[in-house]
Amino acid sequence: MPPLPGTDRPLVQAAGTVLALAGVAATLAAQTSMGASWRIGVAESETTALVTTGAFALARNPIFTAMVATAAGLTAMVPNAISLAALLLAVVSIEVQVRAVEEPYLLRVHGPAYRRYAARVGRFLPGIGRLPYDARTW
């Protein structure tokens, strides 16, 4: 598969390598910072503490943010149509997972505490994707 136009450059590939490695490190750091609240998937019977410190004070989903950074770095390392499609699929899949599964679960389990947190902290990046909060309805 040929590289995307203008991307077959050593600097792009080097930047991609740095971004991919930083993304892997950030993913592991965010997972570790969850402590006993780390889980894979959503089990309605499982209740964990709401983590709002560390990377979670900057974004509600820093693990997913770091995973997208990793995928973006990999795309820059091998900049072709397939890797770009894989990056876009990863972003869409993560958006669906967070909006349709993770956030509804956290709202059910943590109620007003999660709603207040989500009103302060962005979904994937600081300040972007905050949820509205009206104390009168909670």
N, C-alpha and C positions, 0 to 999 in steps of 0.2 A: 504494500500500500504506500503510495507516494506521500511525502509530507505535505501539510497544508502550505499554501503559498506564503513565502516570507518567514516561515518558522524553522526552517532547517538550518539553524545557526547554533554554534557551540554555546553562545551566551544564553540562549533560550533554554537549551538542554541543561546547562549548569544551574540556571535559576530554577528550573523544574526539579532538579535533583535536591537542591537545598530546600525548596518548598515541600517536596514529598517527605524528606527526612524530618523536617520541622513538624509536618502534619502528623506523622507517626508518633513522634515524641509528645506532641500536644495531646493526641488521642490517649496515649498511655497515662500521661499526667492527669488528665481530666477523669479518666476511669479510676485511677488510684485515689483521687481526691474524693470520690463518692464513698469510699470506705464500705461499710456494711450495706449501704443503699445501692451498691452496684448490682445490676440485674441485667439479664438478657430477655427481652420481650416483656409482655405485660401479663401478669397473672392476677386476676381480680381478687383472689384470696390472699395475695401477698401485699402487705403494707410496709413501706420503708419510710425512713425519715426524709423530709424534704431538704435537699442540699442547696444552700443559697450562698455559700462562701467560696473563696478561691475563684477559679475560672467561672463558676456558676453565678458569681456576683456580676460578671460582665455579660454573660449570655446564658439563656436558659438551657441551651443545647450545645455546650462547647465540644462535646464528643463528636456530634454530627458536623459541627463547623470544621473541626480538625480533620475529619474524614473527607470532607469536600476539598480542603486544602491539599490533602494527600493525593486525591484523585486529580486535582488541577495540576499538581506537580508532575504526576505521571503522564498527564496529557502533554505537558510542555516537554517532557523527556522524549516522548514518542508522538510528535504532533501530527497525527493523521486523522482522517475522517472517523475511523473506528474508535480511537481513543477519545475524540471529541464527543461522539455519540454516547460512549460509556459514561463520560463526565456528566452529560446532560441527563442521562437516565438515572445516575446516582443522585443528582440534585432533585429531580422530580420525585424519585422514590423516597428520599429523606423528607421532603416537604409533605408528602402524603402520610408517611409514618408519624411524623410529629403532629400534624394537624388532625388526622383522623383517629390515631391510636393513643399516642403519648399524652397530649394535652387533655383530651377528655378523661383519660384515666387519672391524671394528676388532679384535675378539677374535682372528680368524684371522691378521690381519696383524701385530698388535703383541703378542699373547699376554699373558704375565704383566705387562708394562708397562701395557697397557690395563686389565687386571683390577685392578691396584693403584690406578691412577688412578680407575677407576670405583667402587672401594670407598671412596675419599676424597671424591669430588665428585659432587654430585647430577646427575640426568639433565637437568632443565630449570631447577631452582631449587636454591640452595645447600642441601645436606644431604638433599634429598628425591629418592628414587629411586636411591640408591647400590646397587651390586651387591655381593653377598657375596663375600668373598675368603678363601680358605684356602690358605696358602702350601704346605701339604703336597701339594695337588693340582696345583700349578703349579710 
